[in-house]
């Protein structure tokens, strides 16, 4: 059970639930476009105008069915999708100079209706007698396993950590979704018969050969590795965190107390950096500064996220890198140096006081994990290569999806890729009887 | 599109050219009207119904700006049910259509008469009409004489109510039987010394039949339409019709914005019938000044409103009077009589419309937001005259195939994006009736 006094619970939803009346009014605005651009922008191609019309006509269960048929992770995607650059960004109302439809919040309205009330929409298909192992307990494996069970296969998810749900549970910004919402989704999805092996690490607790013996196919959805380190002096000082480790601590416990922090520095220019900075700021840290080695134009973080951060009071230092973390037994400052466009130091280093640092310069790859697979598997520096149509890897018994294959994208991409792999596995089992 | 304000529920369609007078600030405008000998400071009367149940309501309404009121129908006091009302919501707005199974007044006649007299004494310049519904000739004589003593300005004979009362041989039971309607109207004329209006039910085949019966019976005018017989909806859990009375329901009378086009047709029908000469007090879905103007342009002498007042309260009349005044200033009219019935000459039977007139749709690619509703509508619901060129979301009208039906313009969510453009064909007007007369009518039928 999750603790109820987790740090993340101090942050309310930035996009709270719509009331029934709000949802109906917003749904009424939807134009029901032909060949709707919002659908084309959705990696899982949810029939958005249809589910919105279903909400409008007082059929929230039907709306949820439309959503989940396309995207098993529809409940979390409603909250965590960067809708501004996907469906909502393509809404034709943008061209009309009117607010685009609040698609994410309408989707949440529909999925909340069934997930919170425990209304089950799906069931396991007639048993095929086949079994598939899904490695990693995040969105990709969940989507894959859910689809597999619906197709009549047995699906077992191996998760080395404590919680199911992957980054949905321990990595999503709390103001987008709290951990219990992810767990509610996992529970709802798993009801149809997904089997969980929590706290079991494949390759260590269970050898790959054993997995291959027990299962007809294996889906790899293990995501990314631990936070990358900078290799800078003082990085092991208490107070210096990897960004995803910090976010995990905020979401699942109370090891970090933002109210005891006065000045925080986040190193990096991606969405994880912005998430960490916004979370610290919203949790009450007076001074939060993002330090990035290039200019704002080069940031990989979404522009709308950076604008939110700026509006919330996050400061930015461009074209600077840390050269040392300083402190006497505990962090109290970051020594930075300005860099030129080639990231070469220019000028004298300067000190920025900091009692917390989050390093968000990427996550490690799971090359070690992959190296243990019998017969090997093709990957590029840890990104598993898969077939575009089926999600199958170079190893005939293995499929892959999510961050492990795409190098780090959105939950909705992981959902699409997990489902794609499930279809691929199913087709292969149907066609070849599963003989490699 | 009218009034430069197509987003407020005004119909889309090829309205044709409009004379533009331009705004005339400060020009005095007189809204006063006369209908069948009944005068009022403006054409807006509260129709007989729940809003005109008591003196307190009617006086408050007059203070708010209503020009007249038709008192809730007098007769033998009845017992009402709970519930009584049902409504249709549409696209997030409630009360697009409304129905009721409420009957006539449930208050003693002497109380109503005392209050009518009091209102008339305090508001001598406003139109106060008493709606009546009784059965026998003696009943009619008695109630007319007693009611006339209140000093009211006229009577409205309720031959329209389609629920409850008709089962007792009154209301629409009379309105649907022209001989009976004519006879009772004759009684009313015989006993009354003030104007008599006859309120008509739309639950008939041709509104002209009961209207002519009213004229033959000597009425001073007619009021229409009363409500349309309706079942609003079914409760999907209890399977009871709505409104539900202890799990059961019945047909009621439909009104509200949804019925306006039906009422406007019936008012037009009477306005075009040369043999019908009585003034018309128009009723049916009037919610804005634009609705009101439609009825005036089709010849109505006064207007009655009920559902809008039930939905928004009496204050709503101010939007109607101000809107009408503003339009009159813009057009340079100072009295309603100057434009009343102005649209009637432009109403023709289908057979007299010009078959050679041609318009085609045109899309403004700058305004287009790419929703492609026009494409879906034309492709699936009309004549397949819109194409989707590759590389853009802006559809293209196949103008040489476009039949000028207007559907794309009607469904387009962007004001002014799709316009209907006249195609000059250099052909004289030719109607179906012209073709019949010339013996060439086979070329393209009506359906």
Contacts between the chains, C-beta under 8 A, distances in Angstrom:
chain1	res1	chain2	res2	distance
A	24	B	92	5.8
A	25	B	92	4.7
A	27	B	92	7.6
A	28	B	91	4.6
A	28	B	92	3.2
A	28	B	93	8.0
A	29	B	92	7.7
A	31	B	371	4.8
A	31	B	373	6.2
A	31	B	413	5.4
A	32	B	373	7.2
A	33	B	370	7.7
A	33	B	371	4.2
A	33	B	372	5.9
A	33	B	373	6.6
A	34	B	371	7.1
A	34	B	372	3.6
A	34	B	373	6.2
A	34	B	375	5.4
A	34	B	376	3.9
A	35	B	372	5.9
A	35	B	388	7.8
A	37	B	370	6.9
A	37	B	393	7.0
A	56	B	91	7.7
A	56	B	92	7.4
A	92	B	369	4.2
A	92	B	370	5.4
A	92	B	371	4.6
A	92	B	393	8.0
A	93	B	369	7.3
A	95	B	369	4.0
A	95	B	370	6.5
A	96	B	369	4.7
A	96	B	413	7.4
A	96	B	414	6.2
